[in-house]
Amino acid sequence: MADLATAMFVMVAVVGMMAAPAAAELARVEHPAKEDGSLTVLAVGDWGRKGQYNQTLVATQMGVIGEKLAADFILSTGDNFYSDGLTGENDTASFQESFTNIYTADSLQKPWYIVLGNHDYTGDALAQQSAAIRAVDSRWTSVNKSFIVDSGIAEFFLVDTVPFVQKYWNESKFDWRQVAPRDTYLSTLLTDLGDAMSQSNATWKIVVGHHTISSGCEHGNTTDLVALLLPVLKTYGADMYINGHDHCLQRITSIDSPLEFITSGGGSKAWAGKFKQTSDKLQFIYDGQGFLSMQLTEAEGNFAFYDVTGTVLHSWQLTKSTSTN
């Protein structure tokens, strides 16, 4: 009954937000923590391959860990549907083949909060926010390309990173409806993000995007995000930036701030043996498939990466005395 009540609360909040988002503010979804104040979240990215490349194995272990840890919701770090997103809001077959029919465990029947990746943008970039797609599977929660999930002790700032990448604007296949002109879109987004983060009283401030900021995997650092987004995260005290894009699992700590850079892009096809240098401190890297768990309280956060067998590859703890500016 508690899960049903939470689901209904989230559904009402989402419907209300989609109907009338506040002007000049990021849309906000309320998703309360558990009654004891704790929150458990899974994060996975770069997964939408209709079960191929071990997507089903990752999904199975997400279900196992989700049940064990009592997951409250799931974050998707983008590239939700390969290779070119959804063709439109009527592309329900692709949606179901890569999402509904794959993540079937009872523990994963929770809201999924979504950001888009570059592969989602080469299809119909508006389809994944449509009511028609959500009607197919009510777990799917993408109220806007950027929005906030507010869980009280934690706020998750989901950021649309695709338009930041300048080189994409030279490719005609990207769907820039409701985005162009780039400079105006990014200026507004960065202002709204800074305002929201500065006003946040959450114990944990976690930013989620598709593209890397600091990475030791194939794509390496995204220079446009380093220049434009990273200063906002540092200024307003983000604890963590979680991304996909690189098909690996990694944890990197900033050399000049408390910020951690976490890649959870191992949802299906991985890039074995493809590494790059980063100037930040590489704490862990795995060039295979898997996902991330987060267990948060007011006092501490416990994090772990898992592979396709459910084995813990790397785990760590942060306390607020060490993760707060």
N, C-alpha and C positions, 0 to 999 in steps of 0.2 A: 504493500500500500504506500510505503514511503517513496519508492521509486516512481509509482504512478503519480503521486502528488507532485513530486519534483518535475516529472515530465509535463504534467499539465501546467505547472507554473511557468516552465520555460516556454511551452507552446503559446500561452497567453502573452508572455512578454515579447516573443518573436512576432506574433501577429500584430500586436500594438505598435512595435517598432517599425514594421514594414509599412503599416498604414500611415504613420505620421512621424517620421524621424525629425528631430529638432534641427532647425536651420543652423548651418555653420558649426555643427558638432558631429562627431562620429556616432553612428548608430550604436545602441547599447542593448545587449541581451543579459538579463539577470539569470544567473544559474547558481543558486545557493550551495554552500558547502554542506557537508553532513551535519547532523544535529550535534555531534561532538566537536564541530569546528574544523575538522580535517577535510582535505580535498585530494582526490586521486584522479590523475589525468594520464591518458596514453597519447602519444604523438607518433604519427607515421606519415611518410611522404613518398611521392614518386611511385605510385602503386597501380594506377589504373590500366591493367593489361589483360583483363578478362580471365584472370586466374593464372596466367602464364608467368614464367620466370620466378617461380616460388611465391607468387603473391598469395596463393591459397595456404601455403605453409606458414607464412608470416601471419595471415589472418587467423589461422588455427591457434597459434601461440598467443596472439593478442587476446583471443577469447579465454584461454586458460589463465593468463596473467590478469586479465580484466576481472575474472571471477575471483581469483585469489586475493586481489587487492581491493575489490569492490570499486571499480572505476566509475567515476561520476560522468565523465564525457571523454570524447576523443577529439584531438586536433589533427587536421590534415594540413600538411605543409606544402601542398600544391602538386601540380602535374597529376591531376586526378583522373584524366582520361587521355590515353595515348592513341595515336600520335598527334592528333589534331583536335583535342577537346571533344565537345559535343557539337553536332551539326546544327542543333537548334533545340528549342524546348520540347519538341516532339521526338527527340532522339532518345526515347525511353529504353529502347533495347540496349544500346551501349551503356546507358546508366545502370541498368539492372545487371548486365553481364559483368561489369567491373566493380560494382558496389553492392547492390542489394543481395545478389546471389553469392557473394564471396564472404561478406562479414556477417555471418549468420548466427554466431554464438549468442546466447541469451545475454551475456555480460556486455556485448557490443550493441545491444538495442537501446542505446543512449544517444543523446544529441551528438552529432559530428559537426564541429565548427570548422569552416572551410576558408582557406585562401586559394587563390588561383596561381598556377605556374605558367611558364612561357608556352608549354604545350596546350594548356587550356585556352590561351589567348589566340592560338592559330585556328581555332574553331570559332563557334559563336560564344564570345566571352560574356555575354549577358545571360545565356541559357541557364547557367548554374545558380543564378539568383532568382530564377523564375518560380512562380507559384506552381506551374505545371510540373516541374521536376520535383519540387517538395511534395506535391500531392502523391507522387509515386512512392516516396519513402520519407516519412515525416522526420526521420533522424537527421536528414540533410538540412543543415542550417547555414545558409550563406545569405544573410540579410542585406549585405552590401559587399563591395569589393574590399572595403576596410571597415572594421567595426570592433567593438569591445565586448568581451565576455567578462561580466562582473560577478565574482564569486565571494565577495566580501573580503576574505583574507588575501585573495589574489585577484588581480585584474590582468586579463590577457588582451593585448592590443594587436589585433590582426591587421596587417598592413599589406596593401597591394603593391608588391615590389616590381612587377613586370614593367610598368611604364618608366621606372627609374633608369632602365638599361638603354642607353642611347643607341646602341647598334641595332636594336630591334626596330627602331623607327625608320630604318633604311630598308626594311623588308615589308613588302606589300601584303603578305599573308596575315599579318597581325590585325586583330579586330579592335580598333581604337575608338569605337563608338562610346560616347559619354566619357571619354578620356581626353581626346585632343581639344585644345592645344596642350602639349606636354607641360610647359612651364607653369601654366595656370593651375593645372591639375596637381602637380607636385607641390607647388607653393601652398595651395589650400590644404592638401593632405598633411604636409609637415607642420603647418600652423595648428591644425585641428589635433594632430597627435601630440604636439608639445603642450597645448592647452589641457588636453585630457590627462596627460601624465603629470603635469604640474598640479592639477587639482585632485589627483588620486591620493586617497588615504590608505590604500591597500598595503598590507605587509609585503607582498610580493608583486613586483611589476615585471611582467614577462611579455616581450614583444615577439610576435610570430610573423614570419614572412616566408616567401619561397626561396629567394636568392640568398646566397652566402654573403656574409660580410668578411669574415676571416675563415679561411678553409685550407686544409692540407690535402684535399682530394682533387679530383680531375679539373674542376672549374676554377679552383683557387679563389682568391679574393674578388669580390665584385666592386670595382673601383668607383662606380657611380654611387653605390650605397655607402662606401667608405666616406665619400665626399659629402653626401647629402643627408643620409639617414643616421649614420653613426654619431655625429655630433649631438643630435636630439636625444639619442639613447643615453649618452654620457651626461648631458646637461641635466636631464630629468630623472636620473637614477634608476635606469632599468637594471634589474638583476640578471637578466638572461635574454638572449636573442636566439630563438629556435627557428631553424630553416630546413629546407630540403634542397633540391636542385642538384647537389652532389649526391650520387647514389652510394652513400656510405653512412657510417655512424661515427661521429667524432665529438670530442669535447676539447675546447680551446679556451684558455683564460687570457684575458686582455693583459698586456704588459703595463698599462698605464691607468687602469680603472678596475673596479670590482666586477665588471661585466664578464659574463661567460657566453661563449658562442657554441651553440649546440646544433649539430646536424643530425636530423633524423630523416634521411632520404633513402632508406633501404627497404621500401615497401614491395619492390619486385626486382627488376633488373639491376644488377650491381656492376660496378666497374672495378674489377679486381686488378690490383697492381698499378693503379693510376694515381700518383701522388704529386703534390706540389709543396713548395715551401711557403710558410707564413711567418710573419715577424712576431706574431703572438706566441704564447706558450702552448704547445700541443701536449695535452694530458692523455689523450686516448684517441686511437683511430682504428677502424675496422672496415675493410673493403669488401664487405658482404652485406647480406640482407638482414633486416631486423627492425626494431622499433624501440621507443623510449617510454619509460614510466616515470611519473612524478608523484610523490606523496608529500603534501604540504600541510603544515600547521603554522600557527603564529610564531612558534619558536624555531622550527627547522624545516628543511626540505631534504627529502631522500630521493635520489635519482638513480636509474639503472637502464642500461642498454641490454637487450636480449637478442639472440640470434633465432634462426628458424627452428631450432629444437627447444627453445625456451630457456637455454642456458644463459645465465647472467655473464655478460662479457666484461662489464665495467660498472661499478657503482660508486657513488660518492654522496657526501652529505654537506649541506650548507646550513649554517646557523645565521640568524639575522644579525648577530654581532659582527659577522665577517662578511656578510653579503650586502650590507647597507652602507651607503656613502656616509 
